[in-house]
Amino acid sequence: MPLLTVSVIASVLLMVALLLRSIIWTRRFLAALPTGSSASPEAETDLPRAVVVLPVRGKDPFLARCIETLLEQNYPNYILRIIVDSDSDPAVPVIEQAVNQYSVDRVEVEYLQAALQTCGAKNSALIQVVESLEPEDTAIVVVDSDVIAYPEWLTDLMRPLQEANVGVATGMRWYTPETSELGTLVRYVWNVGSVPEMFAFHVPFGGSVAYRRDVLEGGLAKRWSQCLFDDCVVPSVLKPLGLELRVVPQAILANRESISLGRCFEFLRRQMLNATCYNPAGHWILISALAMATSVFGTAALLLISTLQTDVVTMAIAGAGLVGFAAGMAGCLVALETRLRPILRANGQSVPLLPVKTALVGGLAVLMYTAATVAACFVRRVTWRGLLRSYQPRPVSPGRASAIHCRESSRRTRVRLTARWKMCHWANCATGQIVPLALPAESVAWLD
């Protein structure tokens, strides 16, 4: 058998394996979706007090509506705490206008008191809330400023926390493109694949997640103080506590924001940086991205070569593999849309029809997903809404540091690790002590 044909068969088999994995994950997610309406919140008057935390930096286009929906929750006992980055933030007038429409005893607006230099700004805001909780506060529920919550959203997230073995409950995010902008459609296609995967690996969505207080005080708040992101570190904290993370599929929220192709790549890179560095299964995420790119684009390249060589058999195998993969992934998309649209509409969220161009961006989405995953392995500075964050990979142990070749500089020692795909660490070669970088006007966070 010609080498070209063998290569095509191997590439197609890899695509089939990846497709079957996606189908299995999608079926499991769909099976977990509710078939009827949620339990009536009025019947659950014994639910404990919750603190809804809304960290804000910048003026989100849906910020006012976000605050309104958070203050209209059908939950008996909660308070909304809005943590604004600074008093000069452009979001302040929007917040004041929205809050003035409601009773002041249910909402508190405060400014970030201390932006820690070892973590992200959102983590600093969350730590500020944790350190000032009242004795009756049993949980915090973190929400992003672009979220439009439905009336039972808070109840759906708090209900699982009443089980003794559940420490964290998380919702999901579903993009509903209103425009045919290329970046918006690519992000939508990426999210279609990521939602079942997050459900399969029990990965929380940081924009809609509830934390029990004992989890926060049992180590999560401390981990936040050393991390760039807040959500993917959760599983590693829950495991020693003997608690589980519960994914709440009905707590899915629509996001209608548009995004350019360049900003979409930055978004994907941040997401993959978070997943590959903080998630316990981060190495599998990297391998999965590379496998998908290798199989899809490798098969496409082999199809082109076989066409030039007029190898009909190889052409047929490669062509059938690509068409089958595209059809299978499209089937997953249609199945998810069919089940999720009624849930979103029942929750009062608008769901426009998908643009026709969505069917044409699958290949570009795979390419950008792979490129963003690879780029996340090497990027050392992340910019989000004008805020620059510098970070370093996992700190090395003292024994490992003393055994690694170091290059001296006037202020610090650079440690290169040739055995890992991570680029570098900063450490003191004599003691193995990790030394944070002293960069003016920037924050430094360790990747764990």
Secondary structure, DSSP 8 states (H G I E B T S, - for coil): --HHHHHHHHHHHHHHHHHHHHHHHHHHHHHHS-SS----GGG-TT---EEEEEEE-S--TTHHHHHHHHTT---SSEEEEEEES-TT-TTHHHHHHHHTTS-GGGEEEEE-----TTS-HHHHHHHHHHTT--TT--EEEEE-TT----TTHHHHHHGGGGSTTEEEEEEEEEE--SS--HHHHHHHHHHHHHHHHHHHHT---TTEEEEEHHHIIIIIHHHHTT-S-SSTTHHHHHHHHT-EEEEEEEEEEEE-----HHHHHHHHHHHHHHHHHHSTTHHHHHHHHHHHHHHHHHHHHHHHHHHHTT-HHHHHHHHHHHHHHHHHHHHHHHHHHHHHHHHHHHTT-------GGGGG-HHHHHHHHHHHHHHHTT--EEEETTEEEEEE-----HHHHHHS-EEE-SS-EEEE-SSSSS-EEEB-TTT--B-----TT-EEEE--
